[in-house]
Amino acid sequence: MRNLRAVGLLLAGTALLAGSFTAGSRWLTDRDATSEVDGTSDAVPRDEIAHSISGHLSLPVIPRGPRSVDCAKDLRAVMGARTHCTAHYLRGTDRDMTVRVVRVRGGEITYVHDAPHR
């Protein structure tokens, strides 16, 4: 009876762990965001892009994301437009990445960032 309970707990723990890894990997591969374009500049401000990327690089339960993200310039509402961003981590480590526009629709753009370069 005792062995049966141990096996049941082990199976339940394994299923929970596998589900967590699957959900976590899906969440970490989500690197796109959609933002409204500023009507006067026809671009998304670099601070908004940086905020979005910072959220993508932080885990929902364990806050190990960057302490800040800086982007070089605003992201123009033109298909394929790019900007360079840097994520700054606590231990003095900086990670560079490229952000590019993948869709322009009306007053919104969708952009993606690549994985931070080591």
DAURCOR-V848049 format. One record per run of one state. SS is the DSSP state (hx for helix, st for strand, lp for the rest). FROM is the first residue (numbers start at 1). TO is the last residue. If there is no record, write none. Layout:
SS|FROM|TO + SS|FROM|TO
This chain:
lp|1|1 + hx|2|29 + lp|30|31 + st|32|36 + lp|37|37 + st|38|38 + lp|39|42 + st|43|44 + lp|45|45 + hx|46|56 + lp|57|67 + st|68|71 + lp|72|74 + st|75|76 + lp|77|81 + st|82|88 + lp|89|93 + st|94|105 + lp|106|107 + st|108|113 + lp|114|116 + st|117|117 + lp|118|118
